[in-house]
Amino acid sequence: MEEWKDVLIDDLEWSRAFRERNDENILSFIDKGKDILIFYDGHIQYLRDILRLQGYDLKIKHVMTYWRSPLEALNCLIVSRGIENISNQVIKNSIKEHIKYVDSILAYPTLDLAHKTWEESMKPL
């Protein structure tokens, strides 16, 4: 389990560095006082916080519902609560569910179709 935790922490650190670089890039292109539209495929709270700290007035509109894969959901949980506050059982279950997710993804010709089919299978009846 400790090896899995180390892998998850490494992945989060890489993701954080990528997100910071991406956010800096976005900041370099925007001007205060002008309306802008950003399509953002990440954890919006980080970019939102940075922009608000710099005095930008924001209106955030979600344009698409996206079901996170089990590993993405686990990463969000770790970011919000800290890995030390996530039980080994939750981590183990998330990894098992992610393996099932990957197996289902491999059964389809495209990732989009696979993910959409998986989403449909996860929705309550």
N, C-alpha and C positions, 0 to 999 in steps of 0.2 A: 504494500500500500504506500509506503514511503517513496518508492520509485515513481509511482503514479503521481503522487503529490508534487515531487520534484519536476516531473514533466509538465504538469499543469502550471506550476509557478513559472517555469521557463517560458512556456507559451504565453502566459499573461504578460511577462516582462517584454517579450518581443512585440506583442500586440500593443502594449503601452508606448513603446518607442516608435512604432509605426504610426500610431494614432497621433502622437505629439508632432511628428514630422508632417503628417497630413493636416493637422490643425494649423500649424505654422504657415503652411502653404496657402490654406484658405484665408488666413488673416492677411497675407501679403497682397491679396487681390481685392479686398473690399475697402470701400471708402465710407467714412462716417457721414451721416446725413443723406445717404443714398439708399433707396430700397434695393434689396438684393434677394435673390432666391437661391437657396442651396439645396441640392439633393444630396443627402448624406446617408451613407450606408454604414453607420457605426453606432456606438453608444453616444447618443446625442447629448446626454447630460454633461459630458466633458467639454464639448465644443460650446454648448449653451453657457456653461459657467465661465469659460474663458471670455466669450463675447460680452457677457453681462459685466464681468469685472472691468472690461475695457470701455464700458459705457454704451454699448449697443442696446437698442430697444428691440426685443425679439418677439416674433410671433411664430410659434412652432406648430406645424400642421403635419400630422401623420397622413401620408397619402397611400400607404399600403400596409396591410397586416402581414407580418412575416412570422411564421412559426419557427422558432429556433430549434436546431438539432439538439439532441440531448447534451452533447459536449458544449455547445454554445450556451445552453441554459445553465449548465454547471459553471461555466466561466463567469456568467453574469452573477450567479449566486456567490461565487468566490470573491468577485470584485466588490459586491455590496456588503458581504458579511465578514470576509476574511477566511482564508482556507482553514485556519485553526478553529473556526466556529462551524465547520461543516463536518458532519459525522462521516466516518469511514463507510458506513452503510450507504449513505446518500451518494458518495463518490463511486462506490462499487456499482450501485444500481444504475447510475448515469452512464458509466463506462459500458456496462452490459447493454443498456438501451441504445447506446451509440453504435455498438457493433451490429445490432439488429438494423439500425438505421442505414449503416454503410452497406450491409447485405442487400437491403431493399433498393438502395440507390443503384447498385451494380446491375440490377435486373432490368433497367430501363435504358433506352438508347440515348436519352439526354438528361442532364442533371436537372433542368427545369421541370421536365415531366415527372421525373423520379421524386423530386422534392414535393411537387404539388400532390402527387398520389399519396405520398407519405403523410402530408398535412391532412388530407381528407380522411385517412385511416385513423388519425389521432383525434379528430373532432368528436365530441360527444354526440350520441344519437339524438 
